[in-house]
Amino acid sequence: MFIPGTGEVAIFMSAFVGALIGFLWYNSYPAQVFMGDTGSLTIGGIIGVSAILIRKELLLPILCGIFLVESLSVLLQRGYFKYTRKKYGEGRRIFKMSPLHHHYQKEGIPALIKNPVHAIPEAKIVARFWIVGIILAVATLALLKLR
């Protein structure tokens, strides 16, 4: 399906990816530049608007799978904690800590999900999340041409 104006979107997104690569270069360990809420919300807005412009909104959950899982982990943790506090008088946890990436950094906190038993270093967690993010991005690009 031909969608007019997608050439301009592709050029903008290419520049956007270049800017993000530049940011990641200086954000690698040890980080020298930090992104705040304004930057991360802008990135999400740009990705969302570009998906709407090219009419591929259903690919967003795949492309943003890491962020979706992180958000869902917070919602699940809060909901379960409030439910168990009302039912048992004290709140219980699904994860050792939320969002999900902090769960892997903690040890000794009682939770339903006990693995991993020992804390994982932050650099290893970040690298693994990057790998999953890259796999999801490649899957999204593979599915881009499906109609």
C-alpha positions as CSV (number, residue, x, y, z in Angstrom):
1,M,0.0,0.0,0.0
2,F,1.4,3.4,-1.0
3,I,1.2,6.0,1.7
4,P,2.2,9.5,0.6
5,G,4.8,11.3,2.7
6,T,6.5,8.2,4.1
7,G,9.7,9.1,2.4
8,E,10.0,12.2,4.6
9,V,9.1,10.0,7.7
10,A,12.0,7.6,6.7
11,I,14.5,10.5,6.4
12,F,13.4,11.9,9.8
13,M,13.5,8.5,11.5
14,S,17.0,7.9,10.0
15,A,18.2,11.2,11.6
16,F,16.5,10.2,14.8
17,V,18.2,6.8,14.9
18,G,21.6,8.6,14.3
19,A,20.9,11.0,17.2
20,L,20.0,8.0,19.5
21,I,23.2,6.2,18.6
22,G,25.2,9.3,19.5
23,F,23.4,9.5,22.8
24,L,24.1,5.8,23.5
25,W,27.7,6.3,22.7
26,Y,28.1,8.7,25.6
27,N,25.6,6.9,27.8
28,S,27.6,3.6,27.9
29,Y,29.2,2.6,31.1
30,P,30.3,4.7,32.9
31,A,27.5,7.1,31.7
32,Q,28.5,10.7,31.0
33,V,25.1,11.9,29.8
34,F,21.8,11.0,31.3
35,M,18.3,11.3,29.7
36,G,15.5,12.7,31.8
37,D,11.7,12.2,31.5
38,T,11.4,14.9,28.8
39,G,13.8,13.0,26.5
40,S,12.3,9.6,27.0
41,L,8.7,10.8,26.6
42,T,9.8,12.6,23.4
43,I,11.3,9.4,22.1
44,G,8.1,7.5,22.8
45,G,6.0,10.3,21.2
46,I,8.1,10.2,18.0
47,I,7.9,6.4,17.7
48,G,4.1,6.5,18.3
49,V,3.4,9.3,15.8
50,S,5.6,7.7,13.2
51,A,3.8,4.4,13.6
52,I,0.5,6.1,13.1
53,L,1.8,8.0,10.0
54,I,2.9,4.8,8.3
55,R,-0.2,2.9,9.6
56,K,1.6,0.2,11.5
57,E,0.3,0.8,15.0
58,L,0.0,-2.9,15.8
59,L,3.8,-3.3,15.6
60,L,4.3,-1.0,18.6
61,P,3.9,-3.7,21.3
62,I,6.6,-5.7,19.5
63,L,9.0,-2.8,19.0
64,C,8.5,-1.5,22.5
65,G,8.3,-4.9,24.2
66,I,10.9,-4.2,26.8
67,F,9.1,-1.0,27.9
68,L,5.8,-2.7,27.9
69,V,7.1,-5.5,30.1
70,E,8.7,-3.0,32.5
71,S,5.5,-1.0,32.8
72,L,3.4,-4.2,33.3
73,S,5.7,-5.3,36.0
74,V,5.1,-2.1,37.9
75,L,1.3,-2.4,37.5
76,L,1.3,-6.1,38.6
77,Q,3.5,-5.4,41.6
78,R,1.4,-2.5,42.8
79,G,-1.9,-4.3,42.2
80,Y,-0.8,-7.5,44.0
81,F,0.8,-5.5,46.9
82,K,-2.5,-3.6,47.5
83,Y,-4.6,-6.8,47.1
84,T,-2.5,-8.8,49.6
85,R,-2.4,-5.9,52.0
86,K,-6.1,-5.7,52.0
87,K,-6.5,-9.5,52.3
88,Y,-3.7,-10.5,54.7
89,G,-3.0,-7.2,56.5
90,E,0.5,-7.0,55.0
91,G,1.5,-6.4,51.4
92,R,3.3,-9.2,49.5
93,R,5.4,-8.9,46.4
94,I,5.5,-10.6,43.0
95,F,9.0,-9.3,42.2
96,K,11.8,-8.4,44.6
97,M,11.5,-4.8,43.3
98,S,9.8,-3.1,40.4
99,P,10.4,-2.1,37.6
100,L,11.6,-5.5,36.4
101,H,15.2,-4.6,35.8
102,H,15.6,-3.8,39.5
103,H,14.3,-7.3,40.4
104,Y,17.5,-8.8,39.0
105,Q,19.7,-6.4,41.1
106,K,18.3,-7.4,44.5
107,E,18.7,-10.4,46.8
108,G,17.3,-11.3,50.1
109,I,13.9,-9.7,49.6
110,P,10.9,-12.1,49.9
111,A,8.9,-12.3,46.7
112,L,6.8,-14.9,44.7
113,I,9.5,-15.0,41.9
114,K,12.7,-15.9,43.7
115,N,15.0,-16.3,40.7
116,P,17.7,-15.2,40.4
117,V,18.9,-16.0,43.9
118,H,22.0,-13.8,43.7
119,A,22.1,-10.3,42.4
120,I,23.2,-9.7,38.8
121,P,25.5,-6.8,38.0
122,E,23.8,-3.8,36.4
123,A,26.1,-3.9,33.3
124,K,25.0,-7.5,32.5
125,I,21.3,-6.6,33.0
126,V,21.6,-3.7,30.6
127,A,23.5,-5.7,28.0
128,R,20.8,-8.5,28.1
129,F,18.0,-5.9,27.8
130,W,19.7,-4.4,24.9
131,I,20.0,-7.8,23.2
132,V,16.3,-8.4,23.7
133,G,15.5,-4.9,22.4
134,I,17.6,-5.5,19.3
135,I,15.8,-8.8,18.6
136,L,12.4,-7.1,19.0
137,A,13.5,-4.3,16.7
138,V,14.6,-6.8,14.0
139,A,11.4,-8.7,14.4
140,T,9.5,-5.5,13.9
141,L,11.4,-4.7,10.8
142,A,10.7,-8.2,9.5
143,L,7.0,-7.8,10.1
144,L,6.9,-4.2,8.6
145,K,6.1,-5.4,5.1
146,L,3.3,-7.9,6.2
147,R,-0.2,-6.7,5.4
